[in-house]
Amino acid sequence: QVQLVESGGGTVRPGGSLTLSCAASGFAVSDYSITWNRRAPGEGERTMVALITPGQYTTYADSVKGRFTISRDNAKNTILLQMNSLKPEDTGVYYCNQGTTWGQGTAVTVST
């Protein structure tokens, strides 16, 4: 059974950092492109913030370039999202996605 489980969310002050984890089961993360996505408060849509391909090509939404880093830990079958210099507008629920599979999300709040 293909499954994604996110963790690592929390509340931080502006300028702080968090690392999100997406643990995969039922497939190898090294074989597929995987994205991190955010649903901001009050919005219905999820917006992609970062992507990593099997060849480790990465791309980011303009709003997070230079602050977020997506990476892969093949040994743990996990995708990470390192988030630095967090801003209030980074607040939302973060989901990882592969194909038609989504995790349950992990909430990030950036606030004073």
PyMOL commands that set and color helices and strands:
alter all, ss='L'
color gray80, all
select helices_A, chain A and resi 29-31+88-90
alter helices_A, ss='H'
color red, helices_A
select strands_A, chain A and resi 3-7+10-12+18-25+34-39+47-52+58-60+68-73+78-83+92-98+101-102+106-110
alter strands_A, ss='S'
color yellow, strands_A
deselect
rebuild
show_as cartoon
